[in-house]
Amino acid sequence: MQNITKPTVKSKGIYLLPNLLTTAGLFAGFYAVIASMNGRFEASAIAVFVAMIFDGLDGRLARLTNTQSSFGAEYDSMADMVSFGMAPALIAYNWGLADIGKIGWLAAFIYCAGAALRLARFNTQVGVADKRYFQGLASPAAAAIIAGSVWLGQDYGIAGNSVSWLFALITAGSGLLMVSNFRYHSFKQVDWSGKVNFLVILLVVAVFVVVSVDPALILCCLFYIYACSGPVMTMRNIKQLKVSDVVGDKEVELFQSDIPDAEADKHPSATDEPQKK
């Protein structure tokens, strides 16, 4: 009688460090929801920015340590949906949209659905799109607009119900920008590991000093400017604005210079970039 041996499947496991950072970002997003439910809106807004930091670190760390994985990429997308989709939508609703009834929760839902669609579209374009630009506003940037607005309102004593209609417009508009075809700089072409002039370090220090003066106001303004840069840059780079340049199905631009990097970026680690999404 022949002794038949069955091939054993080796357990691959998951990389600890990048997925640990993703989990930290997920925790920050979940905490933001809980804090907003308890009326601690400033803490919830800050938690969203903390989630952005972890979201920016895990992918870069995974590439640096060569620990990219398909599991990390999928896990990151799920975490991003919580931190930059559900959390900002619920913060917006609890802070300033609950008092206007159906219009309020519809505005929050538009944002949440926009974040989900943005992440899904990004995941299908990894490796083929021009990496210098994002198609539509990145979900962390959209989340920063919502969180920054709430943080600024809390700092300056603005009650959410006093600006409900304006905030509903901002919330819904952020969601629509995520699913738009406006082009936004991704800043992926920056060589973060390269050498720079000493003055660049001094400039970085100056930026930290300026932000620390009034972080709510400075960060809020920066992300509002970034959100407006997409429509402005798109309109400047095209001769005649068409509907497909704003919304709808548009062919993804493929550049030959991106092809060698495409295979390496198909399965990023726990995240691809903070502005992803």
N, C-alpha and C positions, 0 to 999 in steps of 0.2 A: 504494500500500500504506500503510495507516494505521499510524502509529507509536503503539503502545499502551504507555503508561507504567504501571508497577505502583506502587501506593502503597508507600512505604517505611515500615517500622516503626521508630519512634524508640526508641532504648534509653533506658529510664528511669534505670537505675543504682540505686544504693542510697546512703542517707545515711551518711556516714562516722562522725561523732562518736557518735551514740547506739549504733550497731552496734559501734563500737570498745569502748564500755563494756560492752556485752553480751558481747563476746569476752573481755574482761578477767574478767568474772564466770565465764564458761565455763572459762577457764584456771584460775581459783582452785578451782573445783569439781573439775577434772581433777587438779590438783596435790594436792588433799585425798585423792583416791583413792590416788595414787602414794605419798604420805607415809605413809598408813595401812598400805600393803603393806610398807613398809620399817620399820614399828614406830615412826614418828615421829608419835604420836597427838596430841600437843599442837599441833604444826604443822598437822596435818590439820584439827583442830577450829577453829583460828584461821582457816584458809583458807576454811572454810564461812562464817564471819562476814564475811570480806572479800568473798566472793561476794554476800552479802546487801547490802553497801554498794553495790556496783556495780549490783545488781538494783534498788536503790531510786533510783539516780541516772539510769539511762538513759531510763526512761520520762518522768520529770519534765523532763529536759533536752530530750527530743524535743518535748514539748508546749510548752516555753518557747521553743524555736527553730523551732517549726512544721515539724518534720521527721518526723512520724508516717508510718508506712507499713505496709502489709500484710506485707511481707517482714520488717520489724522485729518485728512481733507474733509471727509464726511462729518466727522465729529465737530470740526470747526464750523461747518455750515450750520449744523444744528445749534451750536452755541451762539453763533452770530444772530440767528433768528430770534433767540431769546433776548440777547443783550441789545441788539440794534433794531429789532422788529417789535416784539411784544412789549418789552420794557418801556421804550419811549412812548409807544402808543398809550399804554396804561398810565404812565406818568402824566402825559398830556391830558388825558381824560379826567384823571383825579384832580389835577391842578386847576384847569380852566375850562374844561368842556362839559362837565357833568351838568351844569346849570342850564344849558341850552338844549337839553333833551336829545331828540333823535339826530339833529344836525351834529351835535357833539360827538356821539359815538360813531356816526358815519364818517366824520373827518378822521377819527382815530383809526377806524377800520381801513380807510383808504391808505393811510400811512402804513399800517401793518401789512396789508396786501401788497403794497408797493415794495416793501422790504423783501417779502417772500419771492416776488417775481424778479426783483433785482438780483437776489442771490442765485436763483435758479438760472437766470440768463448768464450770469457771470460764470457759473460752473460749466455751462455748455460751451463757453468761448475760451476757456483756459487752453493755452497752447496755440491758438489760431489768431487771436485778436492782436492788434498793435498794442504792445505793452506800455507804450508811452502815455496812453490815454485810457480813460474809463468811458464806457458808453453808458451815460446816465450818472447821476450823483451816487457816489459810494454810500453804502448803508451806514458805516460809522460816521461819516460826515453829516448825513441826514439826522442821525441820532444826536450828534453834537449840537445841531441847530435846536432841536427840541429841548435837550437837557440844558443847553446854554441859556435859552430863553427863560426856562423855569428858574434856573439858578440866578439869573439877572433879576427876574421879578422878585424873588425872595430877598435878595440883597437890598433892593431899592424899595421894598415894602409895597410892591404892586400886587394887589389881589387878583388871583386868576379869573374870578368871575367878572371883574371889571374890564377885562380885555378878551372875553370869551370869543366874540365873533372874529376879531383879528387873529387870535391864536388858532381858531379853527381853520382859517385861511392858510396860515403858516404851516399847520400840521398837514393838511391835505396837499398843499403845494409841495412840501418836502417829499411826500409819497409819490406825487406825480413826477417830480424831477428824477426820482430813482428809476422810473420806467421810461424816461425820455431817451432820446437819441443824442442829447447834447454831449459834447466831448469835454471831459475834464482831465487835467493833467494828473497823472498817477504818481509822478516823482520817482518812478522805478528806474529811470535812467541815471539817477544819482549814484555815484560809486561811494557807498558808505564805508567801504574798507580801504579806499585809496587815501593817499596823502593830500593834505590841504595846507594852505598858507596859515601861518600863525594868526593872522587877522581874522580868519574864519572862526577860530575858537573864541576870540574876543567877541565876535558878532553873536555867537551862540550864547555866550554869557549875558550879553546885553538883552537878548530876546527873553531869557529866563527872568532877568530883572524886571523888564517891562511887564511881562505876564503876571509876575508876583505882585505888582502894584495893585491891580484889580483884576484877578483872574476871570471872574464871571463876565465882566464887560469886555475884556480883551479877547478871550476865547470865543465869546458869542459873536463879536464883530468879525473875527478872522474867518469863522465858518460861514457866516452870512456872505462875506465877500467871496469866499470859495464857491458857494452855491450860485452866486450871480455870475461867476467867471465862465461857467459852462455855456449859457446862452450867448454871452458876449463873444467868447472865442469862436463858437460855432458860426455866428452871424458874420464875423469878420473874415472867416476863412472860406466862405462860399459866396458865389456871385448872386445866386437867386435862391432864396429860402423856399424849400418845398416841405410838404407835410411829412415826408419820410425823414427829413432832417430833424424833426421835432419828436415825432412819435410813430410807432408802427414798426413793421419788419424792415430792417435795413441790412444790407449785406455787410458783413464784418470785413474790415480792411486787413489784408494779410501782407506783411512786409517780409521780404527775403531775409533780412537781417535778423528776424525773430525766429526763423525756422530752426536753427541749431539749438536754441534754448527751449523750443516747444516741448520736446520730449522730457526735458528735465523738470518742466513746470506742470506736467500733466497731473502729477500726484504730489502736490505740495504737502507739507506736513500739516500740523494742526491748523495753520492758516496759510493763506497765500500772502496777503498784505492787510494792513489795518484799513486801508481805504477800499478794500475789495468790494466787494459786495455792492 
